[in-house]
Amino acid sequence: MKQAIYLFVLCIFYYNTQAQQIGLNPQNTFFYLDTAKVAYAYYMHPNDIDSISVTRGYDSTTKLDGKIRLFLKKPGKVHFIPLDSIATSKQLKPGTPILYIIDNDPIKSPERIRIDTSFIQHAWVIRATEIDNLKNMVPNLSILYIKTGKPDPNAPQRIIIRGQSATVSR
């Protein structure tokens, strides 16, 4: 149970991994976001999570091993989008090969991921043609890096003007 909560707090709500961590068969486990049954993995800030409920036990009627429920503090305030929407916003054409990386982790099934728009700090694209050992092997590949997290409002801000930097305190 602690492993499941620990992974949720890290905001990597990747269901198959999650179910296996707590001893549930992912194929026989239902996942819920608030009251809706879902089939996606969600990335969100841990402060947006109100509670987590894990139900174990085999039910012969539904053929279920268990249920994992994630409850949000403000369900209407969180807006999840698929990764291909981020790719489109970065002018990547649908159908082109894209490697998605979220916080240095390559995503194996990007179609199963949804991310809270307020949890995206920065997203940028690197083309394979810019990488020496990839430009001849997979010239059409684009790598979409997504950095998640919410900025600390108390952290000093850096402003760069003509190559010089200054720290601004609030």
C-alpha positions, -999 to 999 in steps of 0.1 A, spaced: 0 0 0 28 24 9 44 17 -25 12 26 -43 8 59 -24 45 67 -29 41 63 -67 9 84 -67 26 112 -48 53 112 -75 24 119 -98 32 91 -122 -2 74 -123 8 48 -147 -17 21 -142 0 -12 -152 30 -4 -131 8 8 -103 -13 -23 -101 18 -46 -102 35 -27 -74 6 -35 -50 1 -70 -62 -29 -66 -85 -31 -80 -120 -33 -49 -143 -56 -67 -168 -81 -73 -140 -78 -40 -122 -101 -11 -128 -88 25 -124 -109 55 -116 -102 92 -116 -128 105 -91 -159 85 -101 -151 79 -138 -134 47 -150 -104 55 -170 -79 38 -193 -51 64 -193 -21 73 -172 -23 107 -157 5 131 -148 -5 158 -123 9 178 -93 7 158 -60 -10 188 -44 -40 183 -67 -46 148 -52 -70 146 -23 -69 109 -16 -62 74 -30 -83 44 -24 -71 8 -32 -95 -21 -30 -81 -56 -32 -98 -89 -36 -110 -111 -64 -147 -107 -74 -158 -137 -94 -188 -118 -109 -168 -90 -125 -135 -110 -127 -117 -81 -109 -86 -83 -88 -92 -48 -75 -98 -11 -80 -76 19 -77 -93 52 -72 -77 86 -73 -97 115 -60 -88 151 -69 -91 181 -46 -107 203 -74 -120 179 -101 -133 207 -124 -100 227 -122 -77 201 -137 -75 199 -175 -59 168 -190 -46 167 -226 -31 139 -246 6 140 -256 -2 144 -293 -19 177 -285 14 190 -271 32 177 -302 7 195 -324 12 228 -305 50 224 -312 42 222 -350 49 184 -352 28 169 -379 5 139 -371 19 106 -383 55 116 -380 77 95 -357 79 112 -322 98 100 -291 81 115 -261 102 120 -229 86 132 -197 111 142 -170 139 121 -185 117 90 -188 109 78 -224 72 70 -228 65 36 -243 27 41 -249 21 78 -255 -15 72 -265 -22 61 -229 -9 93 -213 -28 124 -203 -11 153 -186 -25 183 -166 -19 214 -186 -10 234 -155 17 207 -146 37 213 -178 66 236 -171 82 235 -205 81 215 -237 107 215 -265 115 196 -296 149 182 -308 150 169 -343 171 137 -350 189 157 -377 204 178 -349 220 147 -333 251 134 -350 245 97 -344 208 98 -353 206 121 -383 214 94 -408 196 65 -390 162 82 -383 162 116 -400 124 120 -396 124 114 -358 115 142 -335 121 141 -297 95 159 -276 108 167 -241 83 176 -215 93 190 -181 67 187 -155 62 204 -121 49 237 -108 73 265 -102 80 276 -67 64 310 -63 90 319 -36 120 310 -58 141 339 -71 135 347 -107 163 351 -132 162 378 -158 187 377 -187 194 409 -205 220 410 -232 239 381 -218 240 393 -183 219 378 -155 204 393 -124 184 378 -95 151 393 -86 136 387 -51 100 389 -44 
